[in-house]
């Protein structure tokens, strides 16, 4: 159990993007939200606050426990230095180590029970990837840090939850990467997460097809017949409420929003498009299957708008609220 049960650690993300701005906006927005601090360079945070013409003040901390004592007009910053040449809107490979250090420290605090959860600000995968071999993204990186293969990327908002079975791979590799075994694993782990993290007593799971018209009986691919349906039938025998494979073009119709608690999709965009269309601003990325709670805003680094100071903090605030809620659910 967390010693600081209501405090969340927010990572810096890529400092060239909007992560610093949205953390500042989240702090000053007059809305009920969990208490948090950011793992970042205090001087850079002050610089962005000044550019935003905000009255928010910065307080360097040594421990998450110090956050509770701060006045509301202070943003707590656990210090990590970044490159002095950092510019908004311009990628900087010199910051790779600092970005990863921010993530690693957040994970350490969570695993030690010093924070309730972590929220990761957006990063540029290609920036990290040029320094870290085979880097695919936060989800895979955090799973490796946690020594687990049970991770699931859950995209969620108030109306829908989806899981991409395959994540950051090319579309032409999807069919070769899905199989009965990993579909079964996703269904079982989704069922566990819905019960433990969201307190849904009898989860209802939908699984989408990969091919048009769910393969048309094998005329347009046999993934449904050979892989997806056998996995679903296996899980049904294990008393899991699961249906499919549903044709992806009609799986997400409004009538299904309340019929199913989660949709397991075959690839990245199949899962992300419906949740983003419903509520782009308040969609959250949650990594199920970790020993600690991790969420993130469901948008990128926003390099194209980073120096315009027009970024919305809504997805970050939603990520903070979701992280706090899941952490509380796990404690029950």
BALOBA-1460 file (C-alpha; in Angstrom, 3 decimals):
// residues 332
<rec num="1" residu="x" x="0.000" y="0.000" z="0.000"/>
<rec num="2" residu="x" x="1.220" y="3.507" z="-0.833"/>
<rec num="3" residu="x" x="2.511" y="5.571" z="2.079"/>
<rec num="4" residu="x" x="1.201" y="8.621" z="0.175"/>
<rec num="5" residu="x" x="-2.105" y="7.162" z="-0.957"/>
<rec num="6" residu="x" x="-3.361" y="10.228" z="-2.830"/>
<rec num="7" residu="x" x="-0.145" y="11.470" z="-4.443"/>
<rec num="8" residu="x" x="0.740" y="10.768" z="-8.063"/>
<rec num="9" residu="x" x="4.114" y="11.077" z="-9.783"/>
<rec num="10" residu="x" x="4.021" y="12.666" z="-13.245"/>
<rec num="11" residu="x" x="6.992" y="12.149" z="-15.555"/>
<rec num="12" residu="x" x="8.425" y="14.973" z="-17.635"/>
<rec num="13" residu="x" x="7.842" y="13.265" z="-20.985"/>
<rec num="14" residu="x" x="9.772" y="14.888" z="-23.814"/>
<rec num="15" residu="x" x="10.562" y="18.398" z="-22.533"/>
<rec num="16" residu="x" x="10.479" y="19.704" z="-26.105"/>
<rec num="17" residu="x" x="6.762" y="18.898" z="-26.254"/>
<rec num="18" residu="x" x="3.630" y="20.003" z="-24.410"/>
<rec num="19" residu="x" x="4.137" y="17.834" z="-21.315"/>
<rec num="20" residu="x" x="5.413" y="20.658" z="-19.116"/>
<rec num="21" residu="x" x="2.653" y="22.998" z="-20.248"/>
<rec num="22" residu="x" x="-0.192" y="20.558" z="-19.626"/>
<rec num="23" residu="x" x="1.179" y="19.696" z="-16.167"/>
<rec num="24" residu="x" x="1.169" y="23.400" z="-15.313"/>
<rec num="25" residu="x" x="-2.337" y="23.856" z="-16.734"/>
<rec num="26" residu="x" x="-3.557" y="20.780" z="-14.850"/>
<rec num="27" residu="x" x="-2.207" y="22.237" z="-11.606"/>
<rec num="28" residu="x" x="-3.791" y="25.669" z="-12.014"/>
<rec num="29" residu="x" x="-7.132" y="24.480" z="-13.409"/>
<rec num="30" residu="x" x="-9.822" y="24.922" z="-10.777"/>
<rec num="31" residu="x" x="-11.210" y="21.421" z="-10.799"/>
<rec num="32" residu="x" x="-11.126" y="18.590" z="-8.276"/>
<rec num="33" residu="x" x="-8.158" y="16.340" z="-9.031"/>
<rec num="34" residu="x" x="-5.566" y="14.183" z="-7.264"/>
<rec num="35" residu="x" x="-2.475" y="15.786" z="-5.771"/>
<rec num="36" residu="x" x="0.626" y="15.326" z="-7.920"/>
<rec num="37" residu="x" x="4.203" y="16.357" z="-8.507"/>
<rec num="38" residu="x" x="6.320" y="16.277" z="-11.647"/>
<rec num="39" residu="x" x="9.772" y="14.747" z="-12.081"/>
<rec num="40" residu="x" x="11.451" y="17.449" z="-14.133"/>
<rec num="41" residu="x" x="14.034" y="20.220" z="-14.323"/>
<rec num="42" residu="x" x="12.833" y="23.005" z="-11.966"/>
<rec num="43" residu="x" x="14.553" y="25.761" z="-13.950"/>
<rec num="44" residu="x" x="12.878" y="24.642" z="-17.166"/>
<rec num="45" residu="x" x="9.481" y="24.413" z="-15.457"/>
<rec num="46" residu="x" x="9.918" y="27.966" z="-14.130"/>
<rec num="47" residu="x" x="10.837" y="29.120" z="-17.625"/>
<rec num="48" residu="x" x="7.638" y="27.656" z="-19.091"/>
<rec num="49" residu="x" x="5.520" y="29.116" z="-16.269"/>
<rec num="50" residu="x" x="6.978" y="32.533" z="-17.047"/>
<rec num="51" residu="x" x="6.243" y="32.161" z="-20.764"/>
<rec num="52" residu="x" x="2.675" y="31.175" z="-19.897"/>
<rec num="53" residu="x" x="2.402" y="34.308" z="-17.720"/>
<rec num="54" residu="x" x="1.158" y="32.243" z="-14.810"/>
<rec num="55" residu="x" x="1.473" y="33.071" z="-11.111"/>
<rec num="56" residu="x" x="2.143" y="29.425" z="-10.245"/>
<rec num="57" residu="x" x="5.221" y="28.900" z="-8.081"/>
<rec num="58" residu="x" x="7.681" y="25.984" z="-8.085"/>
<rec num="59" residu="x" x="8.892" y="24.114" z="-5.023"/>
<rec num="60" residu="x" x="11.706" y="21.583" z="-5.307"/>
<rec num="61" residu="x" x="11.070" y="18.481" z="-3.222"/>
<rec num="62" residu="x" x="13.183" y="15.552" z="-2.076"/>
<rec num="63" residu="x" x="10.310" y="13.232" z="-1.226"/>
<rec num="64" residu="x" x="6.681" y="12.764" z="-2.357"/>
<rec num="65" residu="x" x="5.569" y="13.242" z="1.264"/>
<rec num="66" residu="x" x="6.449" y="16.949" z="0.987"/>
<rec num="67" residu="x" x="3.677" y="17.505" z="-1.558"/>
<rec num="68" residu="x" x="0.933" y="17.346" z="1.081"/>
<rec num="69" residu="x" x="2.295" y="20.401" z="2.900"/>
<rec num="70" residu="x" x="2.446" y="22.725" z="-0.111"/>
<rec num="71" residu="x" x="-0.020" y="25.582" z="-0.724"/>
<rec num="72" residu="x" x="-2.285" y="25.184" z="-3.773"/>
<rec num="73" residu="x" x="-0.371" y="27.755" z="-5.822"/>
<rec num="74" residu="x" x="2.814" y="25.649" z="-5.753"/>
<rec num="75" residu="x" x="3.810" y="22.945" z="-8.227"/>
<rec num="76" residu="x" x="6.068" y="20.366" z="-6.604"/>
<rec num="77" residu="x" x="9.047" y="19.324" z="-8.728"/>
<rec num="78" residu="x" x="11.334" y="16.381" z="-7.996"/>
<rec num="79" residu="x" x="14.490" y="17.641" z="-9.728"/>
<rec num="80" residu="x" x="16.197" y="16.107" z="-12.750"/>
<rec num="81" residu="x" x="18.398" y="18.193" z="-15.023"/>
<rec num="82" residu="x" x="17.824" y="18.422" z="-18.783"/>
<rec num="83" residu="x" x="19.896" y="19.918" z="-21.596"/>
<rec num="84" residu="x" x="20.279" y="23.698" z="-21.398"/>
<rec num="85" residu="x" x="19.753" y="23.752" z="-25.164"/>
<rec num="86" residu="x" x="16.216" y="22.371" z="-24.895"/>
<rec num="87" residu="x" x="13.789" y="24.264" z="-27.126"/>
<rec num="88" residu="x" x="10.057" y="23.776" z="-27.398"/>
<rec num="89" residu="x" x="9.088" y="22.182" z="-30.695"/>
<rec num="90" residu="x" x="12.562" y="20.846" z="-31.491"/>
<rec num="91" residu="x" x="13.658" y="17.290" z="-30.724"/>
<rec num="92" residu="x" x="16.794" y="17.020" z="-28.625"/>
<rec num="93" residu="x" x="18.633" y="13.700" z="-28.400"/>
<rec num="94" residu="x" x="20.636" y="15.049" z="-25.456"/>
<rec num="95" residu="x" x="17.541" y="14.665" z="-23.269"/>
<rec num="96" residu="x" x="17.111" y="10.910" z="-23.784"/>
<rec num="97" residu="x" x="18.818" y="9.955" z="-20.514"/>
<rec num="98" residu="x" x="16.832" y="12.523" z="-18.539"/>
<rec num="99" residu="x" x="13.527" y="11.377" z="-20.036"/>
<rec num="100" residu="x" x="14.260" y="7.759" z="-19.125"/>
<rec num="101" residu="x" x="15.552" y="8.749" z="-15.685"/>
<rec num="102" residu="x" x="12.242" y="10.504" z="-15.019"/>
<rec num="103" residu="x" x="10.323" y="7.333" z="-15.947"/>
<rec num="104" residu="x" x="12.650" y="5.051" z="-13.981"/>
<rec num="105" residu="x" x="12.402" y="7.199" z="-10.864"/>
<rec num="106" residu="x" x="8.591" y="7.254" z="-11.076"/>
<rec num="107" residu="x" x="8.550" y="3.451" z="-11.349"/>
<rec num="108" residu="x" x="10.890" y="3.128" z="-8.362"/>
<rec num="109" residu="x" x="8.672" y="5.390" z="-6.240"/>
<rec num="110" residu="x" x="5.564" y="3.425" z="-7.230"/>
<rec num="111" residu="x" x="7.112" y="0.024" z="-6.559"/>
<rec num="112" residu="x" x="8.387" y="1.264" z="-3.180"/>
<rec num="113" residu="x" x="4.896" y="2.438" z="-2.255"/>
<rec num="114" residu="x" x="5.935" y="6.104" z="-2.076"/>
<rec num="115" residu="x" x="3.268" y="7.196" z="-4.578"/>
<rec num="116" residu="x" x="-0.200" y="5.884" z="-5.375"/>
<rec num="117" residu="x" x="0.412" y="5.764" z="-9.126"/>
<rec num="118" residu="x" x="2.389" y="7.235" z="-11.997"/>
<rec num="119" residu="x" x="1.222" y="9.250" z="-14.984"/>
<rec num="120" residu="x" x="3.608" y="9.406" z="-17.920"/>
<rec num="121" residu="x" x="3.735" y="12.461" z="-20.141"/>
<rec num="122" residu="x" x="4.147" y="11.876" z="-23.908"/>
<rec num="123" residu="x" x="7.531" y="11.004" z="-25.400"/>
<rec num="124" residu="x" x="8.911" y="10.833" z="-28.933"/>
<rec num="125" residu="x" x="9.630" y="7.163" z="-29.556"/>
<rec num="126" residu="x" x="12.122" y="7.955" z="-32.296"/>
<rec num="127" residu="x" x="14.161" y="10.150" z="-29.935"/>
<rec num="128" residu="x" x="14.431" y="7.355" z="-27.347"/>
<rec num="129" residu="x" x="14.757" y="4.724" z="-30.073"/>
<rec num="130" residu="x" x="17.918" y="6.311" z="-31.431"/>
<rec num="131" residu="x" x="19.605" y="5.745" z="-28.079"/>
<rec num="132" residu="x" x="17.788" y="2.651" z="-26.755"/>
<rec num="133" residu="x" x="17.736" y="-0.476" z="-28.913"/>
<rec num="134" residu="x" x="14.291" y="-1.934" z="-29.741"/>
<rec num="135" residu="x" x="12.409" y="0.786" z="-27.839"/>
<rec num="136" residu="x" x="8.706" y="0.539" z="-28.753"/>
<rec num="137" residu="x" x="7.058" y="2.803" z="-26.225"/>
<rec num="138" residu="x" x="6.062" y="3.262" z="-22.597"/>
<rec num="139" residu="x" x="3.914" y="0.111" z="-22.412"/>
<rec num="140" residu="x" x="6.660" y="-2.288" z="-23.425"/>
<rec num="141" residu="x" x="9.364" y="-0.392" z="-21.506"/>
<rec num="142" residu="x" x="7.382" y="-0.396" z="-18.256"/>
<rec num="143" residu="x" x="6.516" y="-4.085" z="-18.615"/>
<rec num="144" residu="x" x="10.212" y="-4.868" z="-18.954"/>
<rec num="145" residu="x" x="11.008" y="-2.764" z="-15.874"/>
<rec num="146" residu="x" x="8.285" y="-4.661" z="-13.989"/>
<rec num="147" residu="x" x="9.513" y="-8.030" z="-15.309"/>
<rec num="148" residu="x" x="6.131" y="-9.050" z="-16.681"/>
<rec num="149" residu="x" x="4.661" y="-10.193" z="-19.981"/>
<rec num="150" residu="x" x="1.069" y="-9.761" z="-18.832"/>
<rec num="151" residu="x" x="0.769" y="-6.088" z="-19.754"/>
<rec num="152" residu="x" x="-2.214" y="-4.779" z="-21.706"/>
<rec num="153" residu="x" x="-2.646" y="-1.369" z="-23.273"/>
<rec num="154" residu="x" x="-6.128" y="-0.229" z="-22.242"/>
<rec num="155" residu="x" x="-7.510" y="2.855" z="-23.984"/>
<rec num="156" residu="x" x="-10.445" y="4.222" z="-22.049"/>
<rec num="157" residu="x" x="-12.856" y="7.042" z="-21.384"/>
<rec num="158" residu="x" x="-16.240" y="7.280" z="-19.661"/>
<rec num="159" residu="x" x="-17.997" y="5.493" z="-22.522"/>
<rec num="160" residu="x" x="-15.638" y="2.785" z="-23.743"/>
<rec num="161" residu="x" x="-12.560" y="0.672" z="-23.066"/>
<rec num="162" residu="x" x="-10.510" y="-0.991" z="-25.800"/>
<rec num="163" residu="x" x="-7.360" y="-3.115" z="-25.908"/>
<rec num="164" residu="x" x="-5.083" y="-3.447" z="-28.950"/>
<rec num="165" residu="x" x="-3.800" y="-7.039" z="-28.986"/>
<rec num="166" residu="x" x="-0.802" y="-5.915" z="-31.025"/>
<rec num="167" residu="x" x="0.584" y="-2.472" z="-30.307"/>
<rec num="168" residu="x" x="3.467" y="-0.712" z="-31.995"/>
<rec num="169" residu="x" x="4.035" y="-2.862" z="-35.079"/>
<rec num="170" residu="x" x="3.413" y="-2.361" z="-38.799"/>
<rec num="171" residu="x" x="-0.059" y="-3.332" z="-40.038"/>
<rec num="172" residu="x" x="1.353" y="-5.851" z="-42.513"/>
<rec num="173" residu="x" x="2.787" y="-7.832" z="-39.574"/>
<rec num="174" residu="x" x="-0.420" y="-8.020" z="-37.520"/>
<rec num="175" residu="x" x="-1.756" y="-11.322" z="-38.855"/>
<rec num="176" residu="x" x="1.533" y="-13.101" z="-38.180"/>
<rec num="177" residu="x" x="1.681" y="-11.722" z="-34.634"/>
<rec num="178" residu="x" x="-1.770" y="-12.827" z="-33.464"/>
<rec num="179" residu="x" x="-2.443" y="-16.399" z="-32.398"/>
<rec num="180" residu="x" x="-4.796" y="-18.418" z="-30.234"/>
<rec num="181" residu="x" x="-2.408" y="-18.276" z="-27.271"/>
<rec num="182" residu="x" x="-1.991" y="-14.489" z="-27.093"/>
<rec num="183" residu="x" x="-5.710" y="-13.898" z="-27.699"/>
<rec num="184" residu="x" x="-6.556" y="-16.216" z="-24.783"/>
<rec num="185" residu="x" x="-3.983" y="-14.439" z="-22.635"/>
<rec num="186" residu="x" x="-5.465" y="-11.026" z="-23.472"/>
<rec num="187" residu="x" x="-9.016" y="-12.176" z="-22.689"/>
<rec num="188" residu="x" x="-7.999" y="-13.704" z="-19.345"/>
<rec num="189" residu="x" x="-5.901" y="-10.690" z="-18.302"/>
<rec num="190" residu="x" x="-8.612" y="-8.252" z="-19.397"/>
<rec num="191" residu="x" x="-11.095" y="-10.171" z="-17.265"/>
<rec num="192" residu="x" x="-8.733" y="-9.975" z="-14.266"/>
<rec num="193" residu="x" x="-8.137" y="-6.237" z="-14.740"/>
<rec num="194" residu="x" x="-11.835" y="-5.433" z="-15.052"/>
<rec num="195" residu="x" x="-12.485" y="-7.279" z="-11.794"/>
<rec num="196" residu="x" x="-9.531" y="-5.938" z="-9.803"/>
<rec num="197" residu="x" x="-8.940" y="-2.459" z="-11.240"/>
<rec num="198" residu="x" x="-12.500" y="-1.439" z="-12.107"/>
<rec num="199" residu="x" x="-14.492" y="-3.600" z="-9.662"/>
<rec num="200" residu="x" x="-16.735" y="-5.042" z="-12.374"/>
<rec num="201" residu="x" x="-18.061" y="-8.278" z="-10.860"/>
<rec num="202" residu="x" x="-19.076" y="-9.955" z="-14.131"/>
<rec num="203" residu="x" x="-17.041" y="-8.450" z="-16.987"/>
<rec num="204" residu="x" x="-18.477" y="-8.626" z="-20.513"/>
<rec num="205" residu="x" x="-15.779" y="-8.823" z="-23.167"/>
<rec num="206" residu="x" x="-16.044" y="-8.398" z="-26.939"/>
<rec num="207" residu="x" x="-13.341" y="-9.495" z="-29.377"/>
<rec num="208" residu="x" x="-13.150" y="-7.939" z="-32.831"/>
<rec num="209" residu="x" x="-12.303" y="-9.663" z="-36.086"/>
<rec num="210" residu="x" x="-9.173" y="-8.829" z="-38.048"/>
<rec num="211" residu="x" x="-10.501" y="-9.171" z="-41.594"/>
<rec num="212" residu="x" x="-13.460" y="-7.447" z="-43.323"/>
<rec num="213" residu="x" x="-16.821" y="-9.109" z="-42.563"/>
<rec num="214" residu="x" x="-15.046" y="-11.234" z="-39.924"/>
<rec num="215" residu="x" x="-13.361" y="-13.145" z="-42.744"/>
<rec num="216" residu="x" x="-16.615" y="-14.121" z="-44.518"/>
<rec num="217" residu="x" x="-16.239" y="-17.734" z="-43.437"/>
<rec num="218" residu="x" x="-12.651" y="-17.886" z="-44.622"/>
<rec num="219" residu="x" x="-13.112" y="-16.146" z="-47.983"/>
<rec num="220" residu="x" x="-11.238" y="-13.039" z="-46.789"/>
<rec num="221" residu="x" x="-8.630" y="-14.569" z="-44.514"/>
<rec num="222" residu="x" x="-8.850" y="-17.343" z="-41.955"/>
<rec num="223" residu="x" x="-7.588" y="-15.555" z="-38.811"/>
<rec num="224" residu="x" x="-11.099" y="-15.611" z="-37.370"/>
<rec num="225" residu="x" x="-11.657" y="-19.345" z="-37.913"/>
<rec num="226" residu="x" x="-8.169" y="-20.533" z="-37.010"/>
<rec num="227" residu="x" x="-7.138" y="-18.164" z="-34.201"/>
<rec num="228" residu="x" x="-9.808" y="-15.837" z="-32.817"/>
<rec num="229" residu="x" x="-12.876" y="-18.085" z="-32.534"/>
<rec num="230" residu="x" x="-10.982" y="-21.021" z="-30.951"/>
<rec num="231" residu="x" x="-9.538" y="-18.616" z="-28.353"/>
<rec num="232" residu="x" x="-12.997" y="-17.249" z="-27.555"/>
<rec num="233" residu="x" x="-14.469" y="-20.745" z="-27.222"/>
<rec num="234" residu="x" x="-11.638" y="-21.770" z="-24.892"/>
<rec num="235" residu="x" x="-12.312" y="-18.782" z="-22.618"/>
<rec num="236" residu="x" x="-16.052" y="-19.440" z="-22.620"/>
<rec num="237" residu="x" x="-15.309" y="-22.885" z="-21.209"/>
<rec num="238" residu="x" x="-13.408" y="-21.078" z="-18.438"/>
<rec num="239" residu="x" x="-16.657" y="-19.253" z="-17.563"/>
<rec num="240" residu="x" x="-15.519" y="-15.906" z="-18.998"/>
<rec num="241" residu="x" x="-18.274" y="-13.844" z="-20.643"/>
<rec num="242" residu="x" x="-16.774" y="-13.152" z="-24.069"/>
<rec num="243" residu="x" x="-18.270" y="-12.753" z="-27.540"/>
<rec num="244" residu="x" x="-16.895" y="-12.476" z="-31.072"/>
<rec num="245" residu="x" x="-15.249" y="-12.224" z="-33.415"/>
<rec num="246" residu="x" x="-17.318" y="-9.099" z="-34.144"/>
<rec num="247" residu="x" x="-16.860" y="-7.402" z="-37.536"/>
<rec num="248" residu="x" x="-14.825" y="-4.311" z="-36.685"/>
<rec num="249" residu="x" x="-16.937" y="-1.979" z="-38.843"/>
<rec num="250" residu="x" x="-19.973" y="-2.508" z="-36.597"/>
<rec num="251" residu="x" x="-18.436" y="-3.598" z="-33.287"/>
<rec num="252" residu="x" x="-18.402" y="-0.092" z="-31.845"/>
<rec num="253" residu="x" x="-21.973" y="0.996" z="-32.620"/>
<rec num="254" residu="x" x="-23.705" y="2.887" z="-29.825"/>
<rec num="255" residu="x" x="-25.851" y="-0.084" z="-28.756"/>
<rec num="256" residu="x" x="-22.668" y="-2.005" z="-27.933"/>
<rec num="257" residu="x" x="-21.232" y="0.687" z="-25.636"/>
<rec num="258" residu="x" x="-23.288" y="-0.568" z="-22.694"/>
<rec num="259" residu="x" x="-23.422" y="-4.174" z="-23.854"/>
<rec num="260" residu="x" x="-19.687" y="-4.770" z="-23.389"/>
<rec num="261" residu="x" x="-17.249" y="-3.557" z="-20.739"/>
<rec num="262" residu="x" x="-14.239" y="-3.809" z="-23.037"/>
<rec num="263" residu="x" x="-13.337" y="-4.531" z="-26.656"/>
<rec num="264" residu="x" x="-10.217" y="-6.541" z="-27.469"/>
<rec num="265" residu="x" x="-9.032" y="-5.437" z="-30.907"/>
<rec num="266" residu="x" x="-6.491" y="-6.997" z="-33.208"/>
<rec num="267" residu="x" x="-4.288" y="-3.971" z="-33.859"/>
<rec num="268" residu="x" x="-3.400" y="-0.477" z="-32.653"/>
<rec num="269" residu="x" x="-5.619" y="1.795" z="-34.751"/>
<rec num="270" residu="x" x="-8.597" y="-0.559" z="-34.610"/>
<rec num="271" residu="x" x="-8.612" y="0.007" z="-30.844"/>
<rec num="272" residu="x" x="-7.679" y="3.683" z="-30.710"/>
<rec num="273" residu="x" x="-9.946" y="5.168" z="-33.385"/>
<rec num="274" residu="x" x="-13.295" y="4.476" z="-31.647"/>
<rec num="275" residu="x" x="-12.270" y="5.763" z="-28.199"/>
<rec num="276" residu="x" x="-10.674" y="8.891" z="-29.659"/>
<rec num="277" residu="x" x="-13.719" y="9.618" z="-31.813"/>
<rec num="278" residu="x" x="-16.000" y="9.375" z="-28.787"/>
<rec num="279" residu="x" x="-13.917" y="11.592" z="-26.510"/>
<rec num="280" residu="x" x="-10.464" y="12.591" z="-27.720"/>
<rec num="281" residu="x" x="-9.891" y="15.108" z="-24.935"/>
<rec num="282" residu="x" x="-10.651" y="12.728" z="-22.091"/>
<rec num="283" residu="x" x="-9.288" y="9.414" z="-23.345"/>
<rec num="284" residu="x" x="-6.631" y="7.783" z="-21.173"/>
<rec num="285" residu="x" x="-4.010" y="5.107" z="-21.787"/>
<rec num="286" residu="x" x="-3.841" y="2.622" z="-18.895"/>
<rec num="287" residu="x" x="-1.310" y="-0.198" z="-18.658"/>
<rec num="288" residu="x" x="-3.071" y="-3.155" z="-17.048"/>
<rec num="289" residu="x" x="-1.075" y="-6.095" z="-15.722"/>
<rec num="290" residu="x" x="1.665" y="-4.135" z="-13.951"/>
<rec num="291" residu="x" x="2.367" y="-4.347" z="-10.227"/>
<rec num="292" residu="x" x="1.851" y="-0.570" z="-10.047"/>
<rec num="293" residu="x" x="-0.713" y="1.792" z="-11.579"/>
<rec num="294" residu="x" x="0.284" y="3.695" z="-14.707"/>
<rec num="295" residu="x" x="-1.823" y="5.921" z="-16.930"/>
<rec num="296" residu="x" x="-1.021" y="8.573" z="-19.508"/>
<rec num="297" residu="x" x="-2.817" y="11.186" z="-21.589"/>
<rec num="298" residu="x" x="-3.852" y="9.809" z="-24.958"/>
<rec num="299" residu="x" x="-2.006" y="12.213" z="-27.206"/>
<rec num="300" residu="x" x="1.492" y="12.793" z="-28.457"/>
<rec num="301" residu="x" x="4.160" y="15.324" z="-27.607"/>
<rec num="302" residu="x" x="2.540" y="18.067" z="-29.696"/>
<rec num="303" residu="x" x="5.807" y="19.435" z="-31.038"/>
<rec num="304" residu="x" x="3.882" y="21.439" z="-33.636"/>
<rec num="305" residu="x" x="2.047" y="23.445" z="-30.952"/>
<rec num="306" residu="x" x="4.572" y="23.283" z="-28.108"/>
<rec num="307" residu="x" x="5.650" y="26.917" z="-28.440"/>
<rec num="308" residu="x" x="2.123" y="28.232" z="-29.012"/>
<rec num="309" residu="x" x="0.881" y="27.437" z="-25.489"/>
<rec num="310" residu="x" x="-2.551" y="26.260" z="-26.586"/>
<rec num="311" residu="x" x="-2.403" y="22.654" z="-25.341"/>
<rec num="312" residu="x" x="-5.346" y="21.268" z="-23.377"/>
<rec num="313" residu="x" x="-4.680" y="19.587" z="-20.007"/>
<rec num="314" residu="x" x="-7.949" y="17.615" z="-20.101"/>
<rec num="315" residu="x" x="-6.463" y="14.256" z="-21.078"/>
<rec num="316" residu="x" x="-3.747" y="14.607" z="-18.426"/>
<rec num="317" residu="x" x="-6.355" y="15.480" z="-15.797"/>
<rec num="318" residu="x" x="-8.404" y="12.459" z="-16.892"/>
<rec num="319" residu="x" x="-5.243" y="10.328" z="-16.584"/>
<rec num="320" residu="x" x="-4.639" y="11.641" z="-13.061"/>
<rec num="321" residu="x" x="-8.222" y="10.913" z="-12.014"/>
<rec num="322" residu="x" x="-8.175" y="7.441" z="-13.577"/>
<rec num="323" residu="x" x="-4.861" y="6.570" z="-11.932"/>
<rec num="324" residu="x" x="-6.166" y="7.637" z="-8.533"/>
<rec num="325" residu="x" x="-9.417" y="5.715" z="-8.977"/>
<rec num="326" residu="x" x="-7.654" y="2.501" z="-10.050"/>
<rec num="327" residu="x" x="-5.150" y="2.796" z="-7.192"/>
<rec num="328" residu="x" x="-8.051" y="3.120" z="-4.741"/>
<rec num="329" residu="x" x="-9.802" y="0.113" z="-6.300"/>
<rec num="330" residu="x" x="-6.673" y="-2.005" z="-5.904"/>
<rec num="331" residu="x" x="-6.485" y="-1.135" z="-2.210"/>
<rec num="332" residu="x" x="-10.002" y="-2.443" z="-1.523"/>
